[in-house]
Structure formats: structure tokens, C-alpha cells
């Protein structure tokens, strides 16, 4: 696809969309039309995915064409919705002297944020695998956030997490949790194994906001503790969840040796790029792979910290960023768009 073909595809889609909007008779039809022409399988989505194949000089023009296309359809839908609301109100006024049930400003209904949608979908996937959801405080002490996770004072891993400390009364040092792993410690302290939990939640790090970084972001971690668990169980669980998440049996997983203080052995988890199917593109930096997070077998020191016998129990854990999952699935380039509150962006999902 070249720039002219992309523009023609968008022009044709806009003409069809405007015609259908003008003939729509209610708000539900308008919502369906908007999803069909602006959603995941729309001409806008097709051109957006093709932008990476265009010459660099044409990409800016294609991006502007997509933006204009979406704005035109959104405006047409809004005007038609206002017209339908005005017509319905006028009809009621003609038939009744006073309608006490009439609304005020025909404000559209909201919906769940994209990150929340992804979180709930993942929770459903893991519930089907036999896991339950665990939650914990966002302000943590040093023991749960670091020491019990095999990160003692002066450990190099502490400097990697840019912790935000909180000043409260007393001498205890507390902080905004840098990961959701402290909930794993609290779950093991409060329960005897076997344990199968997932831990979604907000985390905080002292990072400068940017296209790929945010001081506030969401993680989800998985913890399994039982007799006889091995790396094969870890890899099999990840394989099952990845195929369910992306709804594609062709998606492959890759594990490369890595280091995390709370798992041993540890691995980096990556999936084959769902945009180029492993051939290499801009999204995956021409590697054919997209990193999701880390994983590994629970370190015996972590079990000892919570009073488990590491000779009797084995466990595995893995985690990933929820914004990262959403960015991969929907081709979103900047993490900060999740938090800017732009209704035009949020309405697309």
C-alpha cells in the first residue's frame, strides 16, 4: 500500500460511514457504525498498520490522513446523535405538556478504561486456569517490598527500581511499592500452600514521563506454589495464557536467561511479534520478538523468608506490565496516552 492507496481507502471508508450515519435511526446503530469504521478492523486500523511499510517521507501524511478520517466520522456521529436526541425531545414535547423523565444534555455513556479491560480479560483467563486474584497495599514496608524478596540492603537491584519513599510518623521506612511482588509475600505469609494466585495492581517508580516510561503503571504477576513444580509447568502456563490472550495459535514464546533476585533460574519472556509474525518490523525493532516481562522459579531464600520449606515446596512466578500488553495488542506507541485523559483516544476502545 502506498500513500495514494491509503488516502483512497480512507476516503471511501469515510464516504460510506457518513452515509450510514445519516440513515441511522438510534444511538445503538450509531455506536455500531463508529466501531466498524474507527475500531480494530476499520480502514483506519488497516492504514495505521501499513504506515510502517511506507517510505519515511509519506508516513507523516498517512498519519494525518488517519487522524482527519477519525475526526470526520466522530463529528458526523456526534451531530447525528444530537439531531436524534433533539427530534425525540421535540416529539415528546408535542405529545405531552410536561415530560419529567427528559434528560438534561444527552451525555454519552462511559466505559471501562482500556487498561482495566485488559486486566479483567487476563483475570478471566487465569481464573479458567484455576488461579484466584490477590490484592495488597500500595504503600509498603521495606521487608515486603525488598528484603523478603531476596533484595537485602545495598543490593544492586534496589538502585534499578528508583523507589519513591513516603514520609510517615515513626521510624519505619515505607515506600510506594515498586512492583506487585510484595503481595506474593503477604499471600504466602497468610496462607499455607498450595497457592495459585495472580496479583494485578498499580506500581510506582521515580521515572521521568515519556513515550515508554511512566511514574505510575500497572503490573500483573502470577505465583504458583505446590509440590513438584518445574520449569516445564512455568513454560506451559505461559504458553497457554499467551495463546488465549492474543487469540492466535501461531504466536510463539521465547525464554532467554536473565537475572531477578527473587527467582532462580530466571528468564526473560518474549512473544513473536503479532504485527509482522516474526519477520521484523518497527514495532519489534526488526527482531521479530516483543518482550513481555520476566519469569522464573521462586528462589529458596524467598520461601525461607515466609516460613516455607524449600525442600518440600516448589514454585514459579512471572509478571508483565498491563500497559505493555495493551500497547502490543492495539498498536499504541506511547504509554502516556493511557493517562492523559483524551476522550478521543479513550473512545476508540
Order of alpha helices (4+ residues) and beta strands (2+ residues): alpha-alpha-alpha-alpha-alpha-beta-beta-alpha-alpha-beta-beta-alpha-beta-beta-alpha-beta-beta-beta-alpha-beta-alpha-alpha
